[in-house]
Amino acid sequence: MLQRIQTIYLLLSAGISAGLTFALHLWVTKDGVQVFAKDDMLYLGMFLGSATLSIISIFMYKNRKSQFMLGRLNIILNFILLGFFVYQLQNLPGETAVSENGIGMILPLVSIVLLALANKAIKKDEDLVKSVDRLR
């Protein structure tokens, strides 16, 4: 059923991963140039992969175990993306090309929180179905 709360969480996560990456910059260089995710194919691919996993997970509502597993995989993908951002920030010593961080770097964190909430709701549904099966 698509009218469950985890659908809202997954849609928000997909919207953040796919839509806001084009609107919010990741960082600003010393020259004042704003760098977006679309400028680097690695970041763009990971953001769009996360959005794709969220959309696929929405339509796997009949198989809650697979839906839960895709949510976990999506969380891992967002942690890897967050790791790339931390590496980007920590690897460049001294006077770097990155002078100001953008709000786009926290998008994976927001997505991770939404995916964790979706997985919690999926787990709750699975436990409810198991408890009803025990009563039969």
MODELLER restraints for C-alpha pairs under 7 A, 6 or more apart:
rsr = mdl.restraints
at = mdl.atoms
rsr.add(forms.Gaussian(group=physical.xy_distance, feature=features.Distance(at['CA:1:A'], at['CA:61:A']), mean=6.14, stdev=0.5))
rsr.add(forms.Gaussian(group=physical.xy_distance, feature=features.Distance(at['CA:6:A'], at['CA:118:A']), mean=4.37, stdev=0.5))
rsr.add(forms.Gaussian(group=physical.xy_distance, feature=features.Distance(at['CA:6:A'], at['CA:121:A']), mean=5.84, stdev=0.5))
rsr.add(forms.Gaussian(group=physical.xy_distance, feature=features.Distance(at['CA:6:A'], at['CA:122:A']), mean=6.70, stdev=0.5))
rsr.add(forms.Gaussian(group=physical.xy_distance, feature=features.Distance(at['CA:7:A'], at['CA:58:A']), mean=5.83, stdev=0.5))
rsr.add(forms.Gaussian(group=physical.xy_distance, feature=features.Distance(at['CA:9:A'], at['CA:114:A']), mean=5.42, stdev=0.5))
rsr.add(forms.Gaussian(group=physical.xy_distance, feature=features.Distance(at['CA:9:A'], at['CA:115:A']), mean=6.67, stdev=0.5))
rsr.add(forms.Gaussian(group=physical.xy_distance, feature=features.Distance(at['CA:9:A'], at['CA:117:A']), mean=6.96, stdev=0.5))
rsr.add(forms.Gaussian(group=physical.xy_distance, feature=features.Distance(at['CA:9:A'], at['CA:118:A']), mean=5.56, stdev=0.5))
rsr.add(forms.Gaussian(group=physical.xy_distance, feature=features.Distance(at['CA:10:A'], at['CA:54:A']), mean=5.46, stdev=0.5))
rsr.add(forms.Gaussian(group=physical.xy_distance, feature=features.Distance(at['CA:10:A'], at['CA:58:A']), mean=6.61, stdev=0.5))
rsr.add(forms.Gaussian(group=physical.xy_distance, feature=features.Distance(at['CA:10:A'], at['CA:114:A']), mean=6.98, stdev=0.5))
rsr.add(forms.Gaussian(group=physical.xy_distance, feature=features.Distance(at['CA:10:A'], at['CA:115:A']), mean=6.49, stdev=0.5))
rsr.add(forms.Gaussian(group=physical.xy_distance, feature=features.Distance(at['CA:10:A'], at['CA:118:A']), mean=6.49, stdev=0.5))
rsr.add(forms.Gaussian(group=physical.xy_distance, feature=features.Distance(at['CA:13:A'], at['CA:51:A']), mean=6.95, stdev=0.5))
rsr.add(forms.Gaussian(group=physical.xy_distance, feature=features.Distance(at['CA:13:A'], at['CA:54:A']), mean=6.86, stdev=0.5))
rsr.add(forms.Gaussian(group=physical.xy_distance, feature=features.Distance(at['CA:13:A'], at['CA:111:A']), mean=5.01, stdev=0.5))
rsr.add(forms.Gaussian(group=physical.xy_distance, feature=features.Distance(at['CA:13:A'], at['CA:114:A']), mean=6.04, stdev=0.5))
rsr.add(forms.Gaussian(group=physical.xy_distance, feature=features.Distance(at['CA:13:A'], at['CA:115:A']), mean=6.80, stdev=0.5))
rsr.add(forms.Gaussian(group=physical.xy_distance, feature=features.Distance(at['CA:14:A'], at['CA:51:A']), mean=4.15, stdev=0.5))
rsr.add(forms.Gaussian(group=physical.xy_distance, feature=features.Distance(at['CA:14:A'], at['CA:54:A']), mean=5.59, stdev=0.5))
rsr.add(forms.Gaussian(group=physical.xy_distance, feature=features.Distance(at['CA:14:A'], at['CA:55:A']), mean=6.61, stdev=0.5))
rsr.add(forms.Gaussian(group=physical.xy_distance, feature=features.Distance(at['CA:16:A'], at['CA:107:A']), mean=6.77, stdev=0.5))
rsr.add(forms.Gaussian(group=physical.xy_distance, feature=features.Distance(at['CA:16:A'], at['CA:111:A']), mean=6.86, stdev=0.5))
rsr.add(forms.Gaussian(group=physical.xy_distance, feature=features.Distance(at['CA:17:A'], at['CA:47:A']), mean=5.12, stdev=0.5))
rsr.add(forms.Gaussian(group=physical.xy_distance, feature=features.Distance(at['CA:17:A'], at['CA:48:A']), mean=6.42, stdev=0.5))
rsr.add(forms.Gaussian(group=physical.xy_distance, feature=features.Distance(at['CA:17:A'], at['CA:50:A']), mean=6.35, stdev=0.5))
rsr.add(forms.Gaussian(group=physical.xy_distance, feature=features.Distance(at['CA:17:A'], at['CA:51:A']), mean=5.28, stdev=0.5))
rsr.add(forms.Gaussian(group=physical.xy_distance, feature=features.Distance(at['CA:18:A'], at['CA:47:A']), mean=6.26, stdev=0.5))
rsr.add(forms.Gaussian(group=physical.xy_distance, feature=features.Distance(at['CA:18:A'], at['CA:48:A']), mean=5.56, stdev=0.5))
rsr.add(forms.Gaussian(group=physical.xy_distance, feature=features.Distance(at['CA:18:A'], at['CA:51:A']), mean=5.62, stdev=0.5))
rsr.add(forms.Gaussian(group=physical.xy_distance, feature=features.Distance(at['CA:21:A'], at['CA:36:A']), mean=6.96, stdev=0.5))
rsr.add(forms.Gaussian(group=physical.xy_distance, feature=features.Distance(at['CA:21:A'], at['CA:37:A']), mean=5.91, stdev=0.5))
rsr.add(forms.Gaussian(group=physical.xy_distance, feature=features.Distance(at['CA:21:A'], at['CA:104:A']), mean=6.57, stdev=0.5))
rsr.add(forms.Gaussian(group=physical.xy_distance, feature=features.Distance(at['CA:22:A'], at['CA:36:A']), mean=6.56, stdev=0.5))
rsr.add(forms.Gaussian(group=physical.xy_distance, feature=features.Distance(at['CA:22:A'], at['CA:37:A']), mean=6.74, stdev=0.5))
rsr.add(forms.Gaussian(group=physical.xy_distance, feature=features.Distance(at['CA:22:A'], at['CA:38:A']), mean=6.71, stdev=0.5))
rsr.add(forms.Gaussian(group=physical.xy_distance, feature=features.Distance(at['CA:24:A'], at['CA:36:A']), mean=6.88, stdev=0.5))
rsr.add(forms.Gaussian(group=physical.xy_distance, feature=features.Distance(at['CA:24:A'], at['CA:103:A']), mean=6.46, stdev=0.5))
rsr.add(forms.Gaussian(group=physical.xy_distance, feature=features.Distance(at['CA:24:A'], at['CA:104:A']), mean=5.14, stdev=0.5))
rsr.add(forms.Gaussian(group=physical.xy_distance, feature=features.Distance(at['CA:25:A'], at['CA:34:A']), mean=5.99, stdev=0.5))
rsr.add(forms.Gaussian(group=physical.xy_distance, feature=features.Distance(at['CA:25:A'], at['CA:35:A']), mean=5.61, stdev=0.5))
rsr.add(forms.Gaussian(group=physical.xy_distance, feature=features.Distance(at['CA:25:A'], at['CA:36:A']), mean=4.56, stdev=0.5))
rsr.add(forms.Gaussian(group=physical.xy_distance, feature=features.Distance(at['CA:25:A'], at['CA:102:A']), mean=5.43, stdev=0.5))
rsr.add(forms.Gaussian(group=physical.xy_distance, feature=features.Distance(at['CA:25:A'], at['CA:103:A']), mean=6.58, stdev=0.5))
rsr.add(forms.Gaussian(group=physical.xy_distance, feature=features.Distance(at['CA:25:A'], at['CA:104:A']), mean=5.26, stdev=0.5))
rsr.add(forms.Gaussian(group=physical.xy_distance, feature=features.Distance(at['CA:26:A'], at['CA:35:A']), mean=5.70, stdev=0.5))
rsr.add(forms.Gaussian(group=physical.xy_distance, feature=features.Distance(at['CA:26:A'], at['CA:36:A']), mean=5.41, stdev=0.5))
rsr.add(forms.Gaussian(group=physical.xy_distance, feature=features.Distance(at['CA:26:A'], at['CA:37:A']), mean=6.74, stdev=0.5))
rsr.add(forms.Gaussian(group=physical.xy_distance, feature=features.Distance(at['CA:26:A'], at['CA:101:A']), mean=6.42, stdev=0.5))
rsr.add(forms.Gaussian(group=physical.xy_distance, feature=features.Distance(at['CA:26:A'], at['CA:102:A']), mean=4.52, stdev=0.5))
rsr.add(forms.Gaussian(group=physical.xy_distance, feature=features.Distance(at['CA:26:A'], at['CA:103:A']), mean=6.34, stdev=0.5))
rsr.add(forms.Gaussian(group=physical.xy_distance, feature=features.Distance(at['CA:26:A'], at['CA:104:A']), mean=4.50, stdev=0.5))
rsr.add(forms.Gaussian(group=physical.xy_distance, feature=features.Distance(at['CA:26:A'], at['CA:105:A']), mean=5.35, stdev=0.5))
rsr.add(forms.Gaussian(group=physical.xy_distance, feature=features.Distance(at['CA:27:A'], at['CA:34:A']), mean=6.00, stdev=0.5))
rsr.add(forms.Gaussian(group=physical.xy_distance, feature=features.Distance(at['CA:27:A'], at['CA:35:A']), mean=5.48, stdev=0.5))
rsr.add(forms.Gaussian(group=physical.xy_distance, feature=features.Distance(at['CA:27:A'], at['CA:98:A']), mean=6.61, stdev=0.5))
rsr.add(forms.Gaussian(group=physical.xy_distance, feature=features.Distance(at['CA:27:A'], at['CA:100:A']), mean=5.64, stdev=0.5))
rsr.add(forms.Gaussian(group=physical.xy_distance, feature=features.Distance(at['CA:27:A'], at['CA:101:A']), mean=4.35, stdev=0.5))
rsr.add(forms.Gaussian(group=physical.xy_distance, feature=features.Distance(at['CA:27:A'], at['CA:102:A']), mean=4.37, stdev=0.5))
rsr.add(forms.Gaussian(group=physical.xy_distance, feature=features.Distance(at['CA:28:A'], at['CA:34:A']), mean=4.43, stdev=0.5))
rsr.add(forms.Gaussian(group=physical.xy_distance, feature=features.Distance(at['CA:28:A'], at['CA:35:A']), mean=5.96, stdev=0.5))
rsr.add(forms.Gaussian(group=physical.xy_distance, feature=features.Distance(at['CA:28:A'], at['CA:98:A']), mean=6.09, stdev=0.5))
rsr.add(forms.Gaussian(group=physical.xy_distance, feature=features.Distance(at['CA:28:A'], at['CA:99:A']), mean=6.05, stdev=0.5))
rsr.add(forms.Gaussian(group=physical.xy_distance, feature=features.Distance(at['CA:28:A'], at['CA:100:A']), mean=5.10, stdev=0.5))
rsr.add(forms.Gaussian(group=physical.xy_distance, feature=features.Distance(at['CA:28:A'], at['CA:101:A']), mean=6.37, stdev=0.5))
rsr.add(forms.Gaussian(group=physical.xy_distance, feature=features.Distance(at['CA:28:A'], at['CA:102:A']), mean=6.84, stdev=0.5))
rsr.add(forms.Gaussian(group=physical.xy_distance, feature=features.Distance(at['CA:29:A'], at['CA:97:A']), mean=5.21, stdev=0.5))
rsr.add(forms.Gaussian(group=physical.xy_distance, feature=features.Distance(at['CA:29:A'], at['CA:98:A']), mean=4.59, stdev=0.5))
rsr.add(forms.Gaussian(group=physical.xy_distance, feature=features.Distance(at['CA:29:A'], at['CA:99:A']), mean=5.33, stdev=0.5))
rsr.add(forms.Gaussian(group=physical.xy_distance, feature=features.Distance(at['CA:29:A'], at['CA:100:A']), mean=6.81, stdev=0.5))
rsr.add(forms.Gaussian(group=physical.xy_distance, feature=features.Distance(at['CA:30:A'], at['CA:97:A']), mean=5.58, stdev=0.5))
rsr.add(forms.Gaussian(group=physical.xy_distance, feature=features.Distance(at['CA:30:A'], at['CA:98:A']), mean=6.17, stdev=0.5))
rsr.add(forms.Gaussian(group=physical.xy_distance, feature=features.Distance(at['CA:30:A'], at['CA:99:A']), mean=5.26, stdev=0.5))
rsr.add(forms.Gaussian(group=physical.xy_distance, feature=features.Distance(at['CA:37:A'], at['CA:43:A']), mean=5.43, stdev=0.5))
rsr.add(forms.Gaussian(group=physical.xy_distance, feature=features.Distance(at['CA:37:A'], at['CA:44:A']), mean=5.10, stdev=0.5))
rsr.add(forms.Gaussian(group=physical.xy_distance, feature=features.Distance(at['CA:38:A'], at['CA:44:A']), mean=5.33, stdev=0.5))
rsr.add(forms.Gaussian(group=physical.xy_distance, feature=features.Distance(at['CA:46:A'], at['CA:81:A']), mean=6.75, stdev=0.5))
rsr.add(forms.Gaussian(group=physical.xy_distance, feature=features.Distance(at['CA:50:A'], at['CA:74:A']), mean=5.77, stdev=0.5))
rsr.add(forms.Gaussian(group=physical.xy_distance, feature=features.Distance(at['CA:50:A'], at['CA:77:A']), mean=6.78, stdev=0.5))
rsr.add(forms.Gaussian(group=physical.xy_distance, feature=features.Distance(at['CA:53:A'], at['CA:70:A']), mean=6.64, stdev=0.5))
rsr.add(forms.Gaussian(group=physical.xy_distance, feature=features.Distance(at['CA:53:A'], at['CA:74:A']), mean=6.31, stdev=0.5))
rsr.add(forms.Gaussian(group=physical.xy_distance, feature=features.Distance(at['CA:57:A'], at['CA:67:A']), mean=5.11, stdev=0.5))
rsr.add(forms.Gaussian(group=physical.xy_distance, feature=features.Distance(at['CA:57:A'], at['CA:70:A']), mean=6.19, stdev=0.5))
rsr.add(forms.Gaussian(group=physical.xy_distance, feature=features.Distance(at['CA:60:A'], at['CA:67:A']), mean=5.70, stdev=0.5))
rsr.add(forms.Gaussian(group=physical.xy_distance, feature=features.Distance(at['CA:61:A'], at['CA:67:A']), mean=6.66, stdev=0.5))
rsr.add(forms.Gaussian(group=physical.xy_distance, feature=features.Distance(at['CA:64:A'], at['CA:122:A']), mean=6.59, stdev=0.5))
rsr.add(forms.Gaussian(group=physical.xy_distance, feature=features.Distance(at['CA:64:A'], at['CA:126:A']), mean=6.76, stdev=0.5))
rsr.add(forms.Gaussian(group=physical.xy_distance, feature=features.Distance(at['CA:68:A'], at['CA:119:A']), mean=5.75, stdev=0.5))
rsr.add(forms.Gaussian(group=physical.xy_distance, feature=features.Distance(at['CA:68:A'], at['CA:122:A']), mean=6.46, stdev=0.5))
rsr.add(forms.Gaussian(group=physical.xy_distance, feature=features.Distance(at['CA:71:A'], at['CA:115:A']), mean=6.20, stdev=0.5))
rsr.add(forms.Gaussian(group=physical.xy_distance, feature=features.Distance(at['CA:71:A'], at['CA:119:A']), mean=6.27, stdev=0.5))
rsr.add(forms.Gaussian(group=physical.xy_distance, feature=features.Distance(at['CA:75:A'], at['CA:112:A']), mean=5.55, stdev=0.5))
rsr.add(forms.Gaussian(group=physical.xy_distance, feature=features.Distance(at['CA:75:A'], at['CA:115:A']), mean=6.59, stdev=0.5))
rsr.add(forms.Gaussian(group=physical.xy_distance, feature=features.Distance(at['CA:78:A'], at['CA:108:A']), mean=5.35, stdev=0.5))
rsr.add(forms.Gaussian(group=physical.xy_distance, feature=features.Distance(at['CA:78:A'], at['CA:112:A']), mean=6.53, stdev=0.5))
rsr.add(forms.Gaussian(group=physical.xy_distance, feature=features.Distance(at['CA:81:A'], at['CA:108:A']), mean=6.97, stdev=0.5))
rsr.add(forms.Gaussian(group=physical.xy_distance, feature=features.Distance(at['CA:82:A'], at['CA:108:A']), mean=6.09, stdev=0.5))
rsr.add(forms.Gaussian(group=physical.xy_distance, feature=features.Distance(at['CA:85:A'], at['CA:105:A']), mean=6.75, stdev=0.5))
